[in-house]
Amino acid sequence: MNEEHDPLAWISIAEEDFAVAQSALRRKKPLTDIASFHAQQCAEKYLKAMLVARGKVFPKTHDLIMLNNLCAQAGILVGIDPKRLNTLSDNAVRSRYPGAAQTLDEARDALEIAKAVRKFARKFLNVK
């Protein structure tokens, strides 16, 4: 099976992003932009893992709202406020450029949103 069509492959890289986001915030001087970016990546990959599990095709995108809508169309109701997903979605690009530094509170919020997506997805995918 091609790894792009394997939900476990998506979960594996989502978990790496989750670990990096957590680690970046635990530092003496937290790396807020990196944490925010990897929190977004974690949520994105978990949404894609659920779509793959349902055999759904999706475009190459970082747009969590689009992915969440595709999940809903596939009968996967993640139940996270779209405004929060949109805020997290912005971290795919914004946190990668100078001049838009994330505050510690923003980075913590990004990680909390990713945790919510992760928790739902792991339960949906029956991952312990």
N, C-alpha and C positions, 0 to 999 in steps of 0.2 A: 504494500500500500504506500502510495506517495504520502510523505509526512504532512503535506498541506491538507490532506484529507483525513488526517488522524487527530481526533480531539486530544488524545494524550500528548501528542507533540506540542500542540498549542498550550496545553496546561503546563507542560514542562517549562516552556519559555516564559509563560505568565508568572510562574513561581519564581523564576530568576529575577524578573522585574520587581516582584513583590519584595523579595529579600533585599534587593539593592535599595529600594525606596525606604524600607525600614532601617537598614543600616545607615543610610545617608542622614537620616534624622536622629540617630543615636550618637552621632559624633559630638565631640566637645564643641566644635563649631559646625552646626548642622549644614548640610549641603542641600539647601531648600529647592533650588532649581532642578538638580538631579533627582531629588526625591519626587518632586512633582511630575517630572517627565516619566519616570519609571512607574509611578502610580497610574498615570494615564495608560501607559503601555500594558500594564497588568490588566486593567479593566478591558481594554481593547481586545487583548488576546483571549480573555475569558469569554467575552461576547462572541468572538469568532469561533471558539471551541464549541460553544453551544450550537451555533449555526452549522458547523461541520457535523456535529453529532446528529443533526436533523437532516443532513444531506443537502443543505442549502448553499447556494453560491452567493458570494458577496464581492463587491469591488474592493480593490486595494484602497483603503481609506483609513484615516485616523478619527473620523467623525463618529463619536460614540452615540449621538442622537440617531444617525442613519442606521448604525448597527443595532441599536435598541429597537428601532422601528422594524427592521428586518426580523429581529427576534420575535417581536409581537406578531408579525404576519405569519411566523412559523409556529405560533401558539406558545411562545416562551415569554411569559410576563414577568420581567425582572423586578418591576415595582419600585424603581428608584426615580425620584423626581427628575424630570428632564432638564430642569434648570441646573441641578447639581451635575448631571452628566455633561451638560454643555460647558459648565465651568471647568470640569476635568478635561474635557475634549480639547480645550484651548491650550492645555499644557503640552500637547504633542508638538507644537511648534513654538509657542510663545516662550517657554522656558529654555529653549535652545538658542535664543538670541540675546545679546546684551540689551540692557535698558528696560527689562521687564522682570526684574528680580522678584521672586516669590518671597513673601514674608513667612516666618515660621508658622504662623497660624494658617496661612493659605496652604502651605505644604502639608501640614497636619490634616487639614480638611481634605486635601487631595487624596491622602492615604486612607482616610476614613471612607471616602466614596469608593475607592478601589477595594477596600475591605468588604464593603457591602455587596459589590458586584461579585467579588471572589466567593463570599459565603454563599450567595444564591447559586452561582454557577457550580460550585463544588457539590452542593446538595442536588442540583438538577442533574449533574453528570455522574452522581453517585461515587464521588471521590472522597476518600477518607483523609 
